[in-house]
């Protein structure tokens, strides 16, 4: 479960870096939304892991 949370956080960072190189607003908004979703779910999963331990 902890590796899944770390993977989601890594995906979020990659998405935000990719969004900084995108040429138009549509692609920036979609990639940023996916990155934000990954970031939020990654933190939620890390929180659940910490509560279980």
C-alpha positions in Angstrom: 0.0 0.0 0.0 2.9 2.3 0.8 4.5 1.7 -2.6 1.2 2.5 -4.3 1.1 5.8 -2.5 4.7 6.6 -3.5 3.9 5.7 -7.1 1.0 8.0 -7.2 3.0 10.8 -5.7 5.7 10.2 -8.3 3.1 10.3 -11.1 1.9 13.6 -9.7 5.3 15.1 -9.9 5.9 13.8 -13.4 2.5 15.3 -14.5 3.3 18.7 -13.1 6.7 18.7 -14.8 5.1 17.7 -18.1 2.5 20.4 -17.7 5.2 23.0 -17.6 6.3 22.1 -21.1 2.8 21.9 -22.7 2.1 24.3 -25.5 -1.7 25.0 -25.0 -4.1 25.5 -22.1 -6.2 22.4 -22.8 -3.3 20.0 -22.4 -2.0 21.9 -19.4 -5.4 21.7 -17.6 -5.9 18.0 -18.4 -2.4 17.0 -17.3 -2.6 19.2 -14.2 -5.9 17.7 -13.3 -4.5 14.2 -13.5 -1.5 15.3 -11.5 -3.7 16.9 -8.8 -5.8 13.7 -8.6 -2.7 11.6 -8.2 -1.3 13.9 -5.6 -4.5 13.9 -3.5 -5.0 10.1 -3.7 -1.3 9.5 -2.9 -1.6 11.6 0.3 -4.8 9.9 1.3 -3.2 6.5 0.8 -0.1 7.5 2.8 -2.4 8.8 5.6 -4.3 5.4 5.7 -0.9 3.6 5.9 0.2 5.8 8.8 -3.1 5.3 10.6 -2.9 1.5 10.2 0.6 1.4 11.8 
